[in-house]
Amino acid sequence: MRFVARVEVRLRPGIADPEGATIERALPALGFDDVHGVRAGRAFRFEVEAADAAAAEARVEELAHRLLANPVIEDSEWRVVPG
């Protein structure tokens, strides 16, 4: 069975985010004075073959922890849906 996975990776709270800070500093010049607390991250979308949703979720979790995110400084979230 095929599943579609989406993994979001972002820096943990307290870890400096220079990309997010740069974006936040630029916002007022573009008229977005009401936006604060910008944090940058990465998103991945891919397909995975698995016997069922639980197996797909376990595989995506393993991939997120072993390859896509650095667990020392980053958090990750994932969602798996039938594809």
N, C-alpha and C positions, 0 to 999 in steps of 0.2 A: 504494500500500500504506500502511496506517495503522500508526503506532508510538506507543507510550506512553513518555513521557520523564519522568524524575524528576531534578531538579537540586537539589543541596544547596549552600548558600552559607554560609560561615563566615568570621569574621575570621582573618587570618593570625596565626601565633604572634608574640607581642611587641606586638600591638595591644591596647590596653585594651578590655576587654569588661565594661562596667558592668552589663549585664543578667545575664550569667553570674555576676558577683561577687555581685550581689544574691541570686540564686537560691542560690548556694553558702552565703552567710551564713544563709539561712533554713533550710537542710537540718537542722542539728542540733536545732532546735526541733521538727521533725517526725519525729525519730527516725532520721534518715539520717546518722549520725556517720561512716559509712564511705565516703561519697561525696565526692570531691575533684576539682579540676581542671575545673569546669563551664565550658563555653563555649556561648554561645547562637548560634543561626544561623537560617536560613530554608530552607524546602523548597518547591519548586514542582513541580506535576504537570500535564502537558498532553499533548495528542495532536498529532502532526505527520504530514503526508502526505509520502511520499518514495518514490522508485523502489526503493530497497533499504535494508538496515540501515546500510550505510556512508554513504549520502547522508543518512539520518536523523540519524546520529551527528554528522556534520559540521554539519548545520543546528542541532542542539541545542548543540553546542560554540560555534558563532558567536553564538547567542542568549544563552548564558550569559556569554560574554565581553563582548558589546556592550551588554547590557541588564540582566541579572539580578545581576551581580556587579561591584563596583568593583575591577578588577585591581590597583590600587595597595595596597589594604588587605584584600582578601578573596580567598579561594581558593574554587574551585567544583569539584564532582564531579558527574557525570551518568551515568545508566544509561538505555539505550534498549532496549525489548523490543517484539516484535510485539504489536499490539493489535487 
